[in-house]
Amino acid sequence: MAGRQLPTGWPLEEIREISGDQEATPLDTDRFVTGWPAQGERLHPEIVLGFHGLCLVKAVNDDNWYMGSLNDNGSVTCWSAYGDLHEALRGL
């Protein structure tokens, strides 16, 4: 499970309960992620969580959680940002 991790203090069961997605899973961070608000800006993911075609991305050295789409090629295109994980999970 290299490159796949959960946020500190967040068990997978809690992430699934809050998001409402019982198949939510950590994804590999080795992927191209473009950020918000500048769609061309590249983010370097520390954590990527997958939710049936949607993703939440925590970038290195950034406190925000970015929501986006998981593209067919494995890249992620983010369109919004949240200040904390709980808020982002509720926004799914």
C-alpha positions as CSV (number, residue, x, y, z in Angstrom):
1,M,0.0,0.0,0.0
2,A,3.0,2.3,-0.7
3,G,1.9,5.9,-1.4
4,R,-1.5,5.3,0.1
5,Q,-2.3,6.6,3.5
6,L,-5.1,7.9,5.7
7,P,-5.0,11.3,7.4
8,T,-3.7,11.1,10.9
9,G,-6.4,10.4,13.4
10,W,-9.0,9.4,10.7
11,P,-9.8,5.7,10.6
12,L,-11.2,4.5,7.3
13,E,-14.6,3.6,8.9
14,E,-15.1,7.2,10.0
15,I,-14.2,8.6,6.6
16,R,-16.8,6.2,5.1
17,E,-19.4,7.1,7.6
18,I,-19.1,10.9,7.2
19,S,-18.8,10.8,3.4
20,G,-21.7,8.3,3.0
21,D,-19.5,6.2,0.7
22,Q,-18.8,2.7,2.1
23,E,-16.2,2.0,-0.6
24,A,-14.1,5.1,0.0
25,T,-10.4,4.2,-0.1
26,P,-7.0,5.8,0.1
27,L,-5.4,6.0,-3.4
28,D,-1.8,6.1,-4.5
29,T,-0.3,9.6,-4.4
30,D,1.8,9.1,-7.6
31,R,-0.5,10.9,-9.9
32,F,-0.8,14.3,-11.7
33,V,-3.1,16.6,-9.8
34,T,-4.1,20.1,-10.9
35,G,-5.3,22.5,-8.3
36,W,-7.7,25.1,-7.3
37,P,-8.2,28.0,-7.9
38,A,-5.7,27.9,-10.8
39,Q,-6.6,24.8,-12.9
40,G,-3.1,24.8,-14.4
41,E,-1.4,24.8,-11.0
42,R,0.1,21.4,-10.1
43,L,-0.4,20.1,-6.6
44,H,1.9,17.6,-5.0
45,P,-0.4,15.2,-3.1
46,E,0.5,13.9,0.3
47,I,-2.9,12.1,0.7
48,V,-5.5,11.1,-1.9
49,L,-8.9,9.7,-0.9
50,G,-11.1,8.2,-3.6
51,F,-15.0,8.3,-3.6
52,H,-16.5,6.7,-6.7
53,G,-14.9,9.0,-9.3
54,L,-14.4,11.9,-6.9
55,C,-11.3,12.6,-4.9
56,L,-10.1,14.6,-1.9
57,V,-6.5,15.6,-2.1
58,K,-4.3,16.9,0.7
59,A,-1.2,18.6,-0.8
60,V,2.2,18.7,0.7
61,N,2.7,21.8,2.9
62,D,-0.9,22.8,2.5
63,D,-3.7,22.7,5.1
64,N,-6.5,22.6,2.6
65,W,-8.4,19.6,1.2
66,Y,-9.1,19.8,-2.5
67,M,-12.1,18.2,-4.1
68,G,-11.9,17.0,-7.7
69,S,-12.6,14.4,-10.3
70,L,-10.6,11.3,-10.9
71,N,-9.9,11.2,-14.6
72,D,-9.7,8.1,-16.8
73,N,-5.9,8.4,-17.0
74,G,-5.6,8.5,-13.1
75,S,-5.0,12.2,-12.9
76,V,-7.1,14.5,-10.7
77,T,-8.7,17.8,-11.7
78,C,-9.7,19.8,-8.6
79,W,-12.4,22.4,-8.6
80,S,-12.8,23.5,-4.9
81,A,-11.0,23.6,-1.6
82,Y,-12.1,23.1,2.0
83,G,-10.4,24.2,5.2
84,D,-10.8,20.9,7.0
85,L,-11.4,17.2,6.2
86,H,-14.7,16.9,8.0
87,E,-16.2,19.8,5.9
88,A,-14.8,18.3,2.7
89,L,-16.3,14.9,3.5
90,R,-19.6,16.4,4.1
91,G,-19.3,18.3,0.8
92,L,-19.0,15.1,-1.3
